[in-house]
């Protein structure tokens, strides 16, 4: 199996407080741009996002800068996403939610750490797939850091 050497997982940026499927706030749009800047030279080969407006808006700046399409996945079927990503080569970005990222990290073989708080938007997981099959989890921060 090919399996990407690096998988990045992020939560969507800050969202508006109203509606069932809110957009990003100005701060969330800035965070999305900062994530794009952070990962622009990471060699990302594929971008995945759940189908919500806020996750798609978070993926959009990197998608635009790399001319890569955003592939939507069903957040309720994490195993299907994991299977799809593991069939790829090169670094991959996955944009999800505070209640889905820990499970995705686990399914990819990483260590999710502490629960993601409702007001935490800056956590970036970098999962490094080693030649020995072990996954190393690196926790990064997208700016601005959540207080």
N, C-alpha and C positions, 0 to 999 in steps of 0.2 A: 504494500500500500504506500502511496506517495506521502501523505501527511505533511501539512505545512510545518516549517521549522519554527514559526512564531505565530501566535494568535493573540491579538489584542482584543480585549472586551471592555466596553465602556457603557455607563448608564447615559441615557439621554440628558441633555442640558436642562437647566432650570425651566420649569413649565409654568404657564399661566394657571391661576387657581380655579378658573371656572370651566365648565363644560365637561363632557364625557371624553373628548379627545382633544385636549388643549394643545395649542402651539407653544413654541418656546417664547420665553420672555426675552427682552434685549440682552440680559445677562446670559441666558441660555444660548442665544445666537452667537454671542462672543465666545462662550465656552466651546461651541461647535467649531468655530473658526480656529480657536487655539488648539483643539485636538487635531484639526487638519494640518496646522503648522507643525505640530509636534510629530506627526506621522508621515509628513510629506516625503521625507527621504528614507522611510523605513522599508521601501520596496513592496508596499501593499499590492497584492494581486487580485483581491476580491473583497467586496464590502457587503455585509449582510445587516439587515435591519428588520425589526418587527414592523408590522403594518401601521403603527400609530403615527400620527402627524409629528409628534415630538421626537421620535426616534429617527424618522425619515429626515426631518430637518437637521438633526444632529449629524447624520451621515452625509448630508448634501455638500458641505464645503470640501471635504476630502474627495468625494465623488467627482465634483466639478474640477478640482485642481489636478486630479489624476486621469480624468476622462474615463472613469470606470463606472459602470452602472451599479446602482444599489439593488441587490437581490433581496426580496422580502422573504421572511420565514414566518412560520406559525409559532408564536411564543408558547402556545399550549402543547407543542410537539418538539421539545428540545432534542430528543434523540435523533429525529430526522435531520435537524440542522447539523448536529455533530457528525452524523454519517456523511453529509454533503461536504462539510468543511474538511473532514479527514481525507477525502478523496482528492483534495487539491494540493498544489505545491506553492511555495512562497508564502510570505506573510499575509495574514487575513485580519480584517477588522470586523467585529460583531458589535452592534449597538442594541442594547436591551434595556431592562428595567431593574429597579432595586430588588424586586421579588423574583426575577428570573436569572440574573447574572450568577449568583452563588451556585445554583444548580448547574448552569452551563459550565462554569469553571470546574466543578467536580466531574462532570461528564467528560470534559476534555483531559482529565487527569491532574488538574491543579488543586491548589488549596485556597478556598475562598476567603479564609480569615473571618473576621467579625461580620455581623449582620450589617447591611448597608442601611443607614438611617434615612428617613423620609427627606431630610434636608441636606443629604450628602450627594453631591454631583461630581466630585473631582476624582474619584477612584478610577484608575486605569490598570487593568490586569494585563500583564505581559506574560504569556505562557510560552516557555522555551522548551521545545521538544528536543531532547538530547539524543545522540546516536545510540545510547544504551536503552532508549525507550522511556527513560524517566522524564517527567515534566517538572520544570522548575518554575515556580510562581514568583514574579517580581511585581510588587505594587508600586505604581507610579502615581503622580498627581498631575491632573490637568489644571492649568491656571485659569482663573484664580482659585486658590485653595479654599475649601469650605472651612469656615471658622470652627 
